[in-house]
Amino acid sequence: MATKLERSNFAELLTPVHRKVFFDSYNKKKKQYTEIFKVDEMHAKEETFPHLGAFGKWAENAEGNDFNQADILQGEVATFTARRFDKAYEVTWELVQDDLYNVMRGLGRGGSASKLGGGLQATEESQAADVVLKGFSENGYDGVPLFSANHPLVNSTETCSNLVTGALSDETLKEALTKMRLQKDEAGVLVAAHANRLVVHPDWEFTARALIGSTLQAGTSNNDKNTVPHLDITVWDYLYDGDDGAKPWFVQDGSMDNLMFLWREKPVFDSEKIENKMDYRFYGYCRFDTGYVDWRGLVGSNGIAE
């Protein structure tokens, strides 16, 4: 026999139902950023990733000589700080009494639990996408943006570029793939980066598929064979910022640690009684941060033609 809903068991009966609706909605669609970002956990409110220099290539030596000595320098530090995200809605006793059928199914007024779950997924995606969208203008841990033509190297006077300019095309994609293979460590030694993924703004979806999937060279009138290597294509719906007209795209070496999504506290859903009222507040809460620990393994363009 079903338990009758009363004021005394309001939260006991409603919270599990709303929690299920919340997480069903939250997990309904496959997350896109998890294909691009390494997802891990934070062990404290602040997580740091120090960058060390590099020793460079080994030097030849002769029998009986002392070892070749080298110094390694301390580089910059990439820092992640847990940020709190939350959202709540209220369910009044009157709403429960007047719309029991919908409230008991986690719908309530406007499908509150469902919208809360969908809103969190959108928050995660947009916060991750901001790392790339801001990566062409805001300086990162090494004093230049994520995508820059002049990344400084700790143990070398050289600089390194992971920036391409212009729309996605056969020419610019090949330029990006070449720059990826020329990336160097802090001592100026090649790191053997090889792109295996192409991530694009939605407007570039069919250009990307033509560039990767065509038998002949895409976007030209000649009959040259398409020499672009196979890349996994990710069309990231949230890689969009209408303010500046940018349509970013980038290639990535997925074997390297670069883009990071770090959880401090994974999502929780619960309820609490509102003081001096008969009503309850249902809420979702989590903490995480997004960013990058290295620019290597990434080469990109904001998609704006020169």
Helices and strands as residue ranges (DSSP letters): G 7-9, H 10-26, G 33-35, E 38-41, E 46-52, E 74-81, E 83-91, H 93-98, H 100-104, H 112-133, G 134-136, E 151-152, E 159-160, H 170-181, E 197-200, G 202-204, H 205-213, E 232-235, E 249-252, E 259-273, E 280-292, E 298-301
